[in-house]
Amino acid sequence: MVRLIKAVFVLSILGFAGLTGYAYLVDMSPESRQITVPVTLDAN
């Protein structure tokens, strides 16, 4: 039972470290582009 708790603890630490590394190393900036849409105004 203690081995199982140790394994879960170690895996959670490794998962947290992997997630932190992924967040710092991967470029997550969104792709930007300009969109123009013509608008007709009803002035009457």
N, C-alpha and C positions, 0 to 999 in steps of 0.2 A: 504494500500500500504506500509506503514511504517512497519507493522507487517511482511509482506512478505520479505522485505529487511532485517529486523532483523533476521528472520528465516534463510535466505540464508547465512548471515554473521556468525551466530552461527554454522550452519552446516559446513561451510567451515573451521572454526576454529577447530571444532571437527574432521573433516576429516584430516586436517593437523596434528593435535596432534596424531591421530591414526596411520597415515602413518609414522610419526617420531618414535613412540613407536615400531611399527612393524619392522622398519629398525634396531633399536638398539637391540631388544630382540630376533629376529629370526636369527638362524645360517644359513647364506647364502653361506658358503664356498663350493666350488665344490668338488665332490667326485673325488679323484685322484687314478689312477691305472697305472701300468707300462704295456706298450704294446710293444712287440718285433715282428718285421717283418723281415724275412730273405730277403736279397737283393743279387741278382746275378749280378756281374759286367762283362761286356763284354770286356775282355782285348785284344782281337784280332783285 
